[in-house]
């Protein structure tokens, strides 16, 4: 998954929920500018803020360790 993929997923989910960017930004406690850049796939977006946006949309993130990793 790339930053562009994450941005597209966020934009699609936001639109599906009928939210404007300013509404989602407020719900996630991030700035509108951050959300705009995140949806555009900015590769240096802050992880904590990105997770807040995903959480506000109800999107779960799952990490899978490579097999054999401890």
PQR file of N, CA, C, O and H, with PARSE charges and radii, in Angstrom:
ATOM      1  N   UNK A   1       0.850  -1.175   0.000 -0.4000 1.5000
ATOM      2  CA  UNK A   1       0.000   0.000   0.000 -0.0000 2.0000
ATOM      3  C   UNK A   1       0.894   1.236   0.000  0.5500 1.7000
ATOM      4  O   UNK A   1       1.905   1.280   0.701 -0.5500 1.4000
ATOM      5  N   UNK A   2       0.519   2.229  -0.784 -0.4000 1.5000
ATOM      6  CA  UNK A   2       1.292   3.465  -0.902 -0.0000 2.0000
ATOM      7  C   UNK A   2       0.531   4.621  -0.265  0.5500 1.7000
ATOM      8  O   UNK A   2      -0.661   4.491   0.016 -0.5500 1.4000
ATOM      9  H   UNK A   2      -0.302   2.193  -1.353  0.4000 1.0000
ATOM     10  N   UNK A   3       1.203   5.758  -0.032 -0.4000 1.5000
ATOM     11  CA  UNK A   3       0.490   6.935   0.466 -0.0000 2.0000
ATOM     12  C   UNK A   3      -0.657   7.357  -0.458  0.5500 1.7000
ATOM     13  O   UNK A   3      -1.686   7.846   0.009 -0.5500 1.4000
ATOM     14  H   UNK A   3       2.171   5.864  -0.260  0.4000 1.0000
ATOM     15  N   UNK A   4      -0.479   7.171  -1.749 -0.4000 1.5000
ATOM     16  CA  UNK A   4      -1.548   7.509  -2.702 -0.0000 2.0000
ATOM     17  C   UNK A   4      -2.739   6.588  -2.498  0.5500 1.7000
ATOM     18  O   UNK A   4      -3.883   7.040  -2.547 -0.5500 1.4000
ATOM     19  H   UNK A   4       0.357   6.774  -2.129  0.4000 1.0000
ATOM     20  N   UNK A   5      -2.491   5.303  -2.270 -0.4000 1.5000
ATOM     21  CA  UNK A   5      -3.577   4.352  -1.997 -0.0000 2.0000
ATOM     22  C   UNK A   5      -4.341   4.739  -0.731  0.5500 1.7000
ATOM     23  O   UNK A   5      -5.571   4.683  -0.700 -0.5500 1.4000
ATOM     24  H   UNK A   5      -1.562   4.936  -2.230  0.4000 1.0000
ATOM     25  N   UNK A   6      -3.607   5.132   0.311 -0.4000 1.5000
ATOM     26  CA  UNK A   6      -4.247   5.541   1.562 -0.0000 2.0000
ATOM     27  C   UNK A   6      -5.100   6.781   1.332  0.5500 1.7000
ATOM     28  O   UNK A   6      -6.234   6.861   1.806 -0.5500 1.4000
ATOM     29  H   UNK A   6      -2.609   5.179   0.286  0.4000 1.0000
ATOM     30  N   UNK A   7      -4.555   7.740   0.609 -0.4000 1.5000
ATOM     31  CA  UNK A   7      -5.299   8.963   0.311 -0.0000 2.0000
ATOM     32  C   UNK A   7      -6.581   8.691  -0.458  0.5500 1.7000
ATOM     33  O   UNK A   7      -7.627   9.267  -0.159 -0.5500 1.4000
ATOM     34  H   UNK A   7      -3.634   7.675   0.224  0.4000 1.0000
ATOM     35  N   UNK A   8      -6.496   7.814  -1.445 -0.4000 1.5000
ATOM     36  CA  UNK A   8      -7.686   7.464  -2.232 -0.0000 2.0000
ATOM     37  C   UNK A   8      -8.730   6.760  -1.365  0.5500 1.7000
ATOM     38  O   UNK A   8      -9.928   7.011  -1.498 -0.5500 1.4000
ATOM     39  H   UNK A   8      -5.646   7.346  -1.688  0.4000 1.0000
ATOM     40  N   UNK A   9      -8.270   5.885  -0.484 -0.4000 1.5000
ATOM     41  CA  UNK A   9      -9.184   5.178   0.413 -0.0000 2.0000
ATOM     42  C   UNK A   9      -9.900   6.163   1.326  0.5500 1.7000
ATOM     43  O   UNK A   9     -11.109   6.061   1.533 -0.5500 1.4000
ATOM     44  H   UNK A   9      -7.297   5.682  -0.377  0.4000 1.0000
ATOM     45  N   UNK A  10      -9.156   7.110   1.868 -0.4000 1.5000
ATOM     46  CA  UNK A  10      -9.746   8.114   2.755 -0.0000 2.0000
ATOM     47  C   UNK A  10     -10.751   8.970   1.991  0.5500 1.7000
ATOM     48  O   UNK A  10     -11.858   9.200   2.476 -0.5500 1.4000
ATOM     49  H   UNK A  10      -8.173   7.193   1.700  0.4000 1.0000
ATOM     50  N   UNK A  11     -10.382   9.439   0.814 -0.4000 1.5000
ATOM     51  CA  UNK A  11     -11.289  10.273   0.018 -0.0000 2.0000
ATOM     52  C   UNK A  11     -12.571   9.517  -0.332  0.5500 1.7000
ATOM     53  O   UNK A  11     -13.669  10.065  -0.228 -0.5500 1.4000
ATOM     54  H   UNK A  11      -9.482   9.253   0.420  0.4000 1.0000
ATOM     55  N   UNK A  12     -12.427   8.260  -0.746 -0.4000 1.5000
ATOM     56  CA  UNK A  12     -13.589   7.447  -1.112 -0.0000 2.0000
ATOM     57  C   UNK A  12     -14.504   7.246   0.086  0.5500 1.7000
ATOM     58  O   UNK A  12     -15.722   7.385  -0.032 -0.5500 1.4000
ATOM     59  H   UNK A  12     -11.536   7.814  -0.831  0.4000 1.0000
ATOM     60  N   UNK A  13     -13.927   6.918   1.244 -0.4000 1.5000
ATOM     61  CA  UNK A  13     -14.733   6.696   2.448 -0.0000 2.0000
ATOM     62  C   UNK A  13     -15.407   7.992   2.899  0.5500 1.7000
ATOM     63  O   UNK A  13     -16.569   7.981   3.303 -0.5500 1.4000
ATOM     64  H   UNK A  13     -12.938   6.804   1.340  0.4000 1.0000
ATOM     65  N   UNK A  14     -14.680   9.104   2.829 -0.4000 1.5000
ATOM     66  CA  UNK A  14     -15.260  10.392   3.229 -0.0000 2.0000
ATOM     67  C   UNK A  14     -16.464  10.739   2.365  0.5500 1.7000
ATOM     68  O   UNK A  14     -17.509  11.143   2.875 -0.5500 1.4000
ATOM     69  H   UNK A  14     -13.735   9.113   2.500  0.4000 1.0000
ATOM     70  N   UNK A  15     -16.310  10.580   1.064 -0.4000 1.5000
ATOM     71  CA  UNK A  15     -17.410  10.906   0.150 -0.0000 2.0000
ATOM     72  C   UNK A  15     -18.584   9.945   0.341  0.5500 1.7000
ATOM     73  O   UNK A  15     -19.743  10.355   0.277 -0.5500 1.4000
ATOM     74  H   UNK A  15     -15.461  10.251   0.651  0.4000 1.0000
ATOM     75  N   UNK A  16     -18.282   8.665   0.575 -0.4000 1.5000
ATOM     76  CA  UNK A  16     -19.341   7.676   0.786 -0.0000 2.0000
ATOM     77  C   UNK A  16     -20.157   7.997   2.038  0.5500 1.7000
ATOM     78  O   UNK A  16     -21.345   7.685   2.113 -0.5500 1.4000
ATOM     79  H   UNK A  16     -17.340   8.331   0.627  0.4000 1.0000
ATOM     80  N   UNK A  17     -19.500   8.630   3.025 -0.4000 1.5000
ATOM     81  CA  UNK A  17     -20.187   9.007   4.260 -0.0000 2.0000
ATOM     82  C   UNK A  17     -20.801  10.401   4.173  0.5500 1.7000
ATOM     83  O   UNK A  17     -21.373  10.893   5.146 -0.5500 1.4000
ATOM     84  H   UNK A  17     -18.534   8.884   2.963  0.4000 1.0000
ATOM     85  N   UNK A  18     -20.684  11.030   3.022 -0.4000 1.5000
ATOM     86  CA  UNK A  18     -21.289  12.339   2.816 -0.0000 2.0000
ATOM     87  C   UNK A  18     -20.625  13.459   3.606  0.5500 1.7000
ATOM     88  O   UNK A  18     -21.279  14.436   3.973 -0.5500 1.4000
ATOM     89  H   UNK A  18     -20.219  10.630   2.231  0.4000 1.0000
ATOM     90  N   UNK A  19     -19.334  13.322   3.868 -0.4000 1.5000
ATOM     91  CA  UNK A  19     -18.619  14.323   4.650 -0.0000 2.0000
ATOM     92  C   UNK A  19     -17.811  15.251   3.747  0.5500 1.7000
ATOM     93  O   UNK A  19     -17.225  14.816   2.756 -0.5500 1.4000
ATOM     94  H   UNK A  19     -18.803  12.528   3.570  0.4000 1.0000
ATOM     95  N   UNK A  20     -17.790  16.528   4.100 -0.4000 1.5000
ATOM     96  CA  UNK A  20     -16.891  17.474   3.448 -0.0000 2.0000
ATOM     97  C   UNK A  20     -15.529  17.348   4.135  0.5500 1.7000
ATOM     98  O   UNK A  20     -15.424  16.807   5.236 -0.5500 1.4000
ATOM     99  H   UNK A  20     -18.266  16.882   4.905  0.4000 1.0000
ATOM    100  N   UNK A  21     -14.503  17.850   3.474 -0.4000 1.5000
ATOM    101  CA  UNK A  21     -13.168  17.779   4.062 -0.0000 2.0000
ATOM    102  C   UNK A  21     -13.108  18.505   5.403  0.5500 1.7000
ATOM    103  O   UNK A  21     -12.478  18.014   6.340 -0.5500 1.4000
ATOM    104  H   UNK A  21     -14.589  18.290   2.580  0.4000 1.0000
ATOM    105  N   UNK A  22     -13.749  19.658   5.508 -0.4000 1.5000
ATOM    106  CA  UNK A  22     -13.701  20.392   6.777 -0.0000 2.0000
ATOM    107  C   UNK A  22     -14.411  19.638   7.894  0.5500 1.7000
ATOM    108  O   UNK A  22     -14.004  19.714   9.053 -0.5500 1.4000
ATOM    109  H   UNK A  22     -14.261  20.056   4.747  0.4000 1.0000
ATOM    110  N   UNK A  23     -15.467  18.915   7.552 -0.4000 1.5000
ATOM    111  CA  UNK A  23     -16.195  18.135   8.555 -0.0000 2.0000
ATOM    112  C   UNK A  23     -15.344  16.975   9.069  0.5500 1.7000
ATOM    113  O   UNK A  23     -15.283  16.726  10.273 -0.5500 1.4000
ATOM    114  H   UNK A  23     -15.798  18.854   6.610  0.4000 1.0000
ATOM    115  N   UNK A  24     -14.689  16.268   8.144 -0.4000 1.5000
ATOM    116  CA  UNK A  24     -13.836  15.152   8.555 -0.0000 2.0000
ATOM    117  C   UNK A  24     -12.635  15.660   9.345  0.5500 1.7000
ATOM    118  O   UNK A  24     -12.243  15.057  10.344 -0.5500 1.4000
ATOM    119  H   UNK A  24     -14.739  16.470   7.166  0.4000 1.0000
ATOM    120  N   UNK A  25     -12.061  16.752   8.902 -0.4000 1.5000
ATOM    121  CA  UNK A  25     -10.919  17.320   9.618 -0.0000 2.0000
ATOM    122  C   UNK A  25     -11.303  17.644  11.062  0.5500 1.7000
ATOM    123  O   UNK A  25     -10.545  17.356  11.988 -0.5500 1.4000
ATOM    124  H   UNK A  25     -12.380  17.241   8.091  0.4000 1.0000
ATOM    125  N   UNK A  26     -12.463  18.236  11.248 -0.4000 1.5000
ATOM    126  CA  UNK A  26     -12.924  18.563  12.604 -0.0000 2.0000
ATOM    127  C   UNK A  26     -13.156  17.300  13.425  0.5500 1.7000
ATOM    128  O   UNK A  26     -12.785  17.247  14.598 -0.5500 1.4000
ATOM    129  H   UNK A  26     -13.079  18.470  10.496  0.4000 1.0000
ATOM    130  N   UNK A  27     -13.766  16.283  12.821 -0.4000 1.5000
ATOM    131  CA  UNK A  27     -14.045  15.028  13.533 -0.0000 2.0000
ATOM    132  C   UNK A  27     -12.759  14.316  13.940  0.5500 1.7000
ATOM    133  O   UNK A  27     -12.716  13.647  14.972 -0.5500 1.4000
ATOM    134  H   UNK A  27     -14.067  16.326  11.868  0.4000 1.0000
ATOM    135  N   UNK A  28     -11.705  14.460  13.125 -0.4000 1.5000
ATOM    136  CA  UNK A  28     -10.441  13.792  13.395 -0.0000 2.0000
ATOM    137  C   UNK A  28      -9.469  14.689  14.164  0.5500 1.7000
ATOM    138  O   UNK A  28      -8.368  14.267  14.518 -0.5500 1.4000
ATOM    139  H   UNK A  28     -11.739  15.003  12.286  0.4000 1.0000
ATOM    140  N   UNK A  29      -9.891  15.930  14.418 -0.4000 1.5000
ATOM    141  CA  UNK A  29      -9.052  16.896  15.130 -0.0000 2.0000
ATOM    142  C   UNK A  29      -7.732  17.160  14.400  0.5500 1.7000
ATOM    143  O   UNK A  29      -6.664  17.220  15.009 -0.5500 1.4000
ATOM    144  H   UNK A  29     -10.786  16.272  14.131  0.4000 1.0000
ATOM    145  N   UNK A  30      -7.838  17.316  13.084 -0.4000 1.5000
ATOM    146  CA  UNK A  30      -6.683  17.678  12.257 -0.0000 2.0000
ATOM    147  C   UNK A  30      -7.076  18.895  11.425  0.5500 1.7000
ATOM    148  O   UNK A  30      -8.256  19.234  11.334 -0.5500 1.4000
ATOM    149  H   UNK A  30      -8.706  17.267  12.589  0.4000 1.0000
ATOM    150  N   UNK A  31      -6.101  19.541  10.828 -0.4000 1.5000
ATOM    151  CA  UNK A  31      -6.376  20.688   9.983 -0.0000 2.0000
ATOM    152  C   UNK A  31      -6.869  20.280   8.604  0.5500 1.7000
ATOM    153  O   UNK A  31      -6.575  19.188   8.118 -0.5500 1.4000
ATOM    154  H   UNK A  31      -5.143  19.265  10.903  0.4000 1.0000
ATOM    155  N   UNK A  32      -7.621  21.172   7.987 -0.4000 1.5000
ATOM    156  CA  UNK A  32      -8.123  20.900   6.631 -0.0000 2.0000
ATOM    157  C   UNK A  32      -6.951  20.732   5.672  0.5500 1.7000
ATOM    158  O   UNK A  32      -6.976  19.853   4.811 -0.5500 1.4000
ATOM    159  H   UNK A  32      -7.860  22.059   8.382  0.4000 1.0000
ATOM    160  N   UNK A  33      -5.932  21.563   5.815 -0.4000 1.5000
ATOM    161  CA  UNK A  33      -4.761  21.476   4.925 -0.0000 2.0000
ATOM    162  C   UNK A  33      -4.116  20.095   5.040  0.5500 1.7000
ATOM    163  O   UNK A  33      -3.727  19.507   4.031 -0.5500 1.4000
ATOM    164  H   UNK A  33      -5.912  22.277   6.515  0.4000 1.0000
ATOM    165  N   UNK A  34      -4.000  19.577   6.263 -0.4000 1.5000
ATOM    166  CA  UNK A  34      -3.443  18.237   6.448 -0.0000 2.0000
ATOM    167  C   UNK A  34      -4.278  17.208   5.696  0.5500 1.7000
ATOM    168  O   UNK A  34      -3.735  16.348   5.003 -0.5500 1.4000
ATOM    169  H   UNK A  34      -4.316  20.055   7.083  0.4000 1.0000
ATOM    170  N   UNK A  35      -5.595  17.297   5.834 -0.4000 1.5000
ATOM    171  CA  UNK A  35      -6.477  16.331   5.182 -0.0000 2.0000
ATOM    172  C   UNK A  35      -6.365  16.416   3.660  0.5500 1.7000
ATOM    173  O   UNK A  35      -6.346  15.389   2.981 -0.5500 1.4000
ATOM    174  H   UNK A  35      -6.036  17.996   6.397  0.4000 1.0000
ATOM    175  N   UNK A  36      -6.292  17.619   3.131 -0.4000 1.5000
ATOM    176  CA  UNK A  36      -6.135  17.802   1.682 -0.0000 2.0000
ATOM    177  C   UNK A  36      -4.860  17.113   1.207  0.5500 1.7000
ATOM    178  O   UNK A  36      -4.865  16.391   0.210 -0.5500 1.4000
ATOM    179  H   UNK A  36      -6.308  18.453   3.682  0.4000 1.0000
ATOM    180  N   UNK A  37      -3.772  17.346   1.930 -0.4000 1.5000
ATOM    181  CA  UNK A  37      -2.495  16.733   1.553 -0.0000 2.0000
ATOM    182  C   UNK A  37      -2.534  15.218   1.725  0.5500 1.7000
ATOM    183  O   UNK A  37      -1.972  14.489   0.909 -0.5500 1.4000
ATOM    184  H   UNK A  37      -3.767  17.933   2.740  0.4000 1.0000
ATOM    185  N   UNK A  38      -3.190  14.740   2.774 -0.4000 1.5000
ATOM    186  CA  UNK A  38      -3.310  13.307   3.009 -0.0000 2.0000
ATOM    187  C   UNK A  38      -4.079  12.639   1.873  0.5500 1.7000
ATOM    188  O   UNK A  38      -3.661  11.599   1.366 -0.5500 1.4000
ATOM    189  H   UNK A  38      -3.648  15.333   3.437  0.4000 1.0000
ATOM    190  N   UNK A  39      -5.192  13.231   1.477 -0.4000 1.5000
ATOM    191  CA  UNK A  39      -5.984  12.671   0.375 -0.0000 2.0000
ATOM    192  C   UNK A  39      -5.221  12.708  -0.948  0.5500 1.7000
ATOM    193  O   UNK A  39      -5.473  11.897  -1.839 -0.5500 1.4000
ATOM    194  H   UNK A  39      -5.531  14.077   1.889  0.4000 1.0000
ATOM    195  N   UNK A  40      -4.293  13.648  -1.071 -0.4000 1.5000
ATOM    196  CA  UNK A  40      -3.484  13.749  -2.292 -0.0000 2.0000
ATOM    197  C   UNK A  40      -2.323  12.749  -2.290  0.5500 1.7000
ATOM    198  O   UNK A  40      -1.610  12.618  -3.285 -0.5500 1.4000
ATOM    199  H   UNK A  40      -4.088  14.307  -0.348  0.4000 1.0000
ATOM    200  N   UNK A  41      -2.138  12.045  -1.168 -0.4000 1.5000
ATOM    201  CA  UNK A  41      -1.097  11.025  -1.104 -0.0000 2.0000
ATOM    202  C   UNK A  41       0.254  11.534  -0.649  0.5500 1.7000
ATOM    203  O   UNK A  41       1.280  10.955  -1.007 -0.5500 1.4000
ATOM    204  H   UNK A  41      -2.717  12.151  -0.360  0.4000 1.0000
ATOM    205  N   UNK A  42       0.280  12.596   0.126 -0.4000 1.5000
ATOM    206  CA  UNK A  42       1.552  13.138   0.616 -0.0000 2.0000
ATOM    207  C   UNK A  42       2.311  12.055   1.387  0.5500 1.7000
ATOM    208  O   UNK A  42       1.800  11.520   2.370 -0.5500 1.4000
ATOM    209  H   UNK A  42      -0.553  13.066   0.416  0.4000 1.0000
ATOM    210  N   UNK A  43       3.524  11.733   0.943 -0.4000 1.5000
ATOM    211  CA  UNK A  43       4.255  10.623   1.566 -0.0000 2.0000
ATOM    212  C   UNK A  43       4.797  10.921   2.960  0.5500 1.7000
ATOM    213  O   UNK A  43       5.180   9.996   3.677 -0.5500 1.4000
ATOM    214  H   UNK A  43       3.939  12.168   0.144  0.4000 1.0000
ATOM    215  N   UNK A  44       4.837  12.186   3.359 -0.4000 1.5000
ATOM    216  CA  UNK A  44       5.390  12.521   4.672 -0.0000 2.0000
ATOM    217  C   UNK A  44       4.315  12.885   5.694  0.5500 1.7000
ATOM    218  O   UNK A  44       4.608  13.539   6.695 -0.5500 1.4000
ATOM    219  H   UNK A  44       4.526  12.937   2.777  0.4000 1.0000
ATOM    220  N   UNK A  45       3.082  12.470   5.448 -0.4000 1.5000
ATOM    221  CA  UNK A  45       1.986  12.756   6.385 -0.0000 2.0000
ATOM    222  C   UNK A  45       2.280  12.104   7.733  0.5500 1.7000
ATOM    223  O   UNK A  45       2.770  10.977   7.793 -0.5500 1.4000
ATOM    224  H   UNK A  45       2.844  11.939   4.634  0.4000 1.0000
ATOM    225  N   UNK A  46       1.977  12.821   8.808 -0.4000 1.5000
ATOM    226  CA  UNK A  46       2.223  12.309  10.150 -0.0000 2.0000
ATOM    227  C   UNK A  46       1.346  11.087  10.433  0.5500 1.7000
ATOM    228  O   UNK A  46       0.140  11.096  10.182 -0.5500 1.4000
ATOM    229  H   UNK A  46       1.579  13.737   8.759  0.4000 1.0000
ATOM    230  N   UNK A  47       1.967  10.059  10.949 -0.4000 1.5000
ATOM    231  CA  UNK A  47       1.263   8.798  11.200 -0.0000 2.0000
ATOM    232  C   UNK A  47       0.139   8.961  12.214  0.5500 1.7000
ATOM    233  O   UNK A  47      -0.959   8.450  11.994 -0.5500 1.4000
ATOM    234  H   UNK A  47       2.946  10.051  11.152  0.4000 1.0000
ATOM    235  N   UNK A  48       0.385   9.653  13.309 -0.4000 1.5000
ATOM    236  CA  UNK A  48      -0.644   9.816  14.340 -0.0000 2.0000
ATOM    237  C   UNK A  48      -1.880  10.511  13.807  0.5500 1.7000
ATOM    238  O   UNK A  48      -3.003  10.091  14.086 -0.5500 1.4000
ATOM    239  H   UNK A  48       1.277  10.068  13.487  0.4000 1.0000
ATOM    240  N   UNK A  49      -1.682  11.564  13.046 -0.4000 1.5000
ATOM    241  CA  UNK A  49      -2.817  12.289  12.468 -0.0000 2.0000
ATOM    242  C   UNK A  49      -3.535  11.432  11.428  0.5500 1.7000
ATOM    243  O   UNK A  49      -4.763  11.453  11.334 -0.5500 1.4000
ATOM    244  H   UNK A  49      -0.770  11.906  12.819  0.4000 1.0000
ATOM    245  N   UNK A  50      -2.764  10.683  10.654 -0.4000 1.5000
ATOM    246  CA  UNK A  50      -3.368   9.788   9.652 -0.0000 2.0000
ATOM    247  C   UNK A  50      -4.245   8.752  10.337  0.5500 1.7000
ATOM    248  O   UNK A  50      -5.350   8.467   9.877 -0.5500 1.4000
ATOM    249  H   UNK A  50      -1.767  10.666  10.730  0.4000 1.0000
ATOM    250  N   UNK A  51      -3.757   8.188  11.434 -0.4000 1.5000
ATOM    251  CA  UNK A  51      -4.548   7.204  12.184 -0.0000 2.0000
ATOM    252  C   UNK A  51      -5.806   7.837  12.764  0.5500 1.7000
ATOM    253  O   UNK A  51      -6.841   7.176  12.847 -0.5500 1.4000
ATOM    254  H   UNK A  51      -2.859   8.419  11.808  0.4000 1.0000
ATOM    255  N   UNK A  52      -5.739   9.102  13.165 -0.4000 1.5000
ATOM    256  CA  UNK A  52      -6.924   9.801  13.678 -0.0000 2.0000
ATOM    257  C   UNK A  52      -7.982   9.943  12.593  0.5500 1.7000
ATOM    258  O   UNK A  52      -9.172   9.757  12.850 -0.5500 1.4000
ATOM    259  H   UNK A  52      -4.899   9.639  13.098  0.4000 1.0000
ATOM    260  N   UNK A  53      -7.549  10.273  11.382 -0.4000 1.5000
ATOM    261  CA  UNK A  53      -8.485  10.402  10.262 -0.0000 2.0000
ATOM    262  C   UNK A  53      -9.118   9.052   9.956  0.5500 1.7000
ATOM    263  O   UNK A  53     -10.334   8.958   9.788 -0.5500 1.4000
ATOM    264  H   UNK A  53      -6.583  10.424  11.173  0.4000 1.0000
ATOM    265  N   UNK A  54      -8.297   8.003   9.883 -0.4000 1.5000
ATOM    266  CA  UNK A  54      -8.836   6.665   9.617 -0.0000 2.0000
ATOM    267  C   UNK A  54      -9.839   6.254  10.689  0.5500 1.7000
ATOM    268  O   UNK A  54     -10.890   5.693  10.380 -0.5500 1.4000
ATOM    269  H   UNK A  54      -7.309   8.079  10.020  0.4000 1.0000
ATOM    270  N   UNK A  55      -9.518   6.531  11.930 -0.4000 1.5000
ATOM    271  CA  UNK A  55     -10.422   6.196  13.028 -0.0000 2.0000
ATOM    272  C   UNK A  55     -11.733   6.965  12.926  0.5500 1.7000
ATOM    273  O   UNK A  55     -12.801   6.398  13.157 -0.5500 1.4000
ATOM    274  H   UNK A  55      -8.664   6.987  12.181  0.4000 1.0000
ATOM    275  N   UNK A  56     -11.664   8.238  12.585 -0.4000 1.5000
ATOM    276  CA  UNK A  56     -12.876   9.052  12.450 -0.0000 2.0000
ATOM    277  C   UNK A  56     -13.788   8.515  11.354  0.5500 1.7000
ATOM    278  O   UNK A  56     -15.007   8.681  11.418 -0.5500 1.4000
ATOM    279  H   UNK A  56     -10.796   8.698  12.398  0.4000 1.0000
ATOM    280  N   UNK A  57     -13.201   7.874  10.355 -0.4000 1.5000
ATOM    281  CA  UNK A  57     -13.987   7.285   9.268 -0.0000 2.0000
ATOM    282  C   UNK A  57     -14.443   5.852   9.593  0.5500 1.7000
ATOM    283  O   UNK A  57     -15.217   5.261   8.839 -0.5500 1.4000
ATOM    284  H   UNK A  57     -12.211   7.740  10.304  0.4000 1.0000
ATOM    285  N   UNK A  58     -13.962   5.299  10.713 -0.4000 1.5000
ATOM    286  CA  UNK A  58     -14.310   3.924  11.059 -0.0000 2.0000
ATOM    287  C   UNK A  58     -13.499   2.895  10.303  0.5500 1.7000
ATOM    288  O   UNK A  58     -13.911   1.742  10.178 -0.5500 1.4000
ATOM    289  H   UNK A  58     -13.334   5.779  11.325  0.4000 1.0000
ATOM    290  N   UNK A  59     -12.343   3.309   9.795 -0.4000 1.5000
ATOM    291  CA  UNK A  59     -11.482   2.395   9.047 -0.0000 2.0000
ATOM    292  C   UNK A  59     -10.483   1.767  10.011  0.5500 1.7000
ATOM    293  O   UNK A  59      -9.752   2.476  10.702 -0.5500 1.4000
ATOM    294  H   UNK A  59     -12.009   4.246   9.896  0.4000 1.0000
ATOM    295  N   UNK A  60     -10.453   0.438  10.057 -0.4000 1.5000
ATOM    296  CA  UNK A  60      -9.509  -0.289  10.894 -0.0000 2.0000
ATOM    297  C   UNK A  60      -8.221  -0.519  10.119  0.5500 1.7000
ATOM    298  O   UNK A  60      -8.241  -0.726   8.906 -0.5500 1.4000
ATOM    299  H   UNK A  60     -11.048  -0.138   9.495  0.4000 1.0000
ATOM    300  N   UNK A  61      -7.115  -0.481  10.822 -0.4000 1.5000
ATOM    301  CA  UNK A  61      -5.809  -0.759  10.237 -0.0000 2.0000
ATOM    302  C   UNK A  61      -5.279  -2.025  10.880  0.5500 1.7000
ATOM    303  O   UNK A  61      -5.267  -2.146  12.105 -0.5500 1.4000
ATOM    304  H   UNK A  61      -7.098  -0.313  11.808  0.4000 1.0000
ATOM    305  N   UNK A  62      -4.844  -2.964  10.065 -0.4000 1.5000
ATOM    306  CA  UNK A  62      -4.299  -4.212  10.575 -0.0000 2.0000
ATOM    307  C   UNK A  62      -2.869  -4.376  10.074  0.5500 1.7000
ATOM    308  O   UNK A  62      -2.584  -4.141   8.900 -0.5500 1.4000
ATOM    309  H   UNK A  62      -4.855  -2.866   9.070  0.4000 1.0000
ATOM    310  N   UNK A  63      -1.987  -4.772  10.955 -0.4000 1.5000
ATOM    311  CA  UNK A  63      -0.603  -5.031  10.597 -0.0000 2.0000
ATOM    312  C   UNK A  63      -0.361  -6.522  10.665  0.5500 1.7000
ATOM    313  O   UNK A  63      -0.786  -7.186  11.610 -0.5500 1.4000
ATOM    314  H   UNK A  63      -2.218  -4.963  11.909  0.4000 1.0000
ATOM    315  N   UNK A  64       0.312  -7.040   9.681 -0.4000 1.5000
ATOM    316  CA  UNK A  64       0.631  -8.449   9.652 -0.0000 2.0000
ATOM    317  C   UNK A  64       2.145  -8.603   9.567  0.5500 1.7000
ATOM    318  O   UNK A  64       2.767  -8.173   8.595 -0.5500 1.4000
ATOM    319  H   UNK A  64       0.657  -6.501   8.913  0.4000 1.0000
ATOM    320  N   UNK A  65       2.727  -9.213  10.580 -0.4000 1.5000
ATOM    321  CA  UNK A  65       4.170  -9.442  10.583 -0.0000 2.0000
ATOM    322  C   UNK A  65       4.508 -10.553   9.604  0.5500 1.7000
ATOM    323  O   UNK A  65       3.715 -11.471   9.395 -0.5500 1.4000
ATOM    324  H   UNK A  65       2.222  -9.562  11.369  0.4000 1.0000
ATOM    325  N   UNK A  66       5.676 -10.468   9.010 -0.4000 1.5000
ATOM    326  CA  UNK A  66       6.093 -11.549   8.118 -0.0000 2.0000
ATOM    327  C   UNK A  66       6.143 -12.862   8.884  0.5500 1.7000
ATOM    328  O   UNK A  66       6.427 -12.873  10.082 -0.5500 1.4000
ATOM    329  H   UNK A  66       6.321  -9.723   9.179  0.4000 1.0000
ATOM    330  N   UNK A  67       5.874 -13.952   8.212 -0.4000 1.5000
ATOM    331  CA  UNK A  67       5.913 -15.240   8.916 -0.0000 2.0000
ATOM    332  C   UNK A  67       7.332 -15.499   9.422  0.5500 1.7000
ATOM    333  O   UNK A  67       8.319 -15.240   8.734 -0.5500 1.4000
ATOM    334  H   UNK A  67       5.644 -13.943   7.239  0.4000 1.0000
ATOM    335  N   UNK A  68       7.396 -16.013  10.636 -0.4000 1.5000
ATOM    336  CA  UNK A  68       8.675 -16.281  11.261 -0.0000 2.0000
ATOM    337  C   UNK A  68       9.187 -15.125  12.104  0.5500 1.7000
ATOM    338  O   UNK A  68      10.176 -15.270  12.821 -0.5500 1.4000
ATOM    339  H   UNK A  68       6.594 -16.224  11.195  0.4000 1.0000
ATOM    340  N   UNK A  69       8.512 -13.960  12.023 -0.4000 1.5000
ATOM    341  CA  UNK A  69       8.938 -12.812  12.833 -0.0000 2.0000
ATOM    342  C   UNK A  69       8.476 -13.010  14.259  0.5500 1.7000
ATOM    343  O   UNK A  69       7.389 -13.536  14.499 -0.5500 1.4000
ATOM    344  H   UNK A  69       7.708 -13.842  11.440  0.4000 1.0000
ATOM    345  N   UNK A  70       9.290 -12.593  15.199 -0.4000 1.5000
ATOM    346  CA  UNK A  70       8.934 -12.742  16.613 -0.0000 2.0000
ATOM    347  C   UNK A  70       8.335 -11.486  17.135  0.5500 1.7000
ATOM    348  O   UNK A  70       7.972 -11.417  18.309 -0.5500 1.4000
ATOM    349  H   UNK A  70      10.172 -12.165  15.005  0.4000 1.0000
TER
END
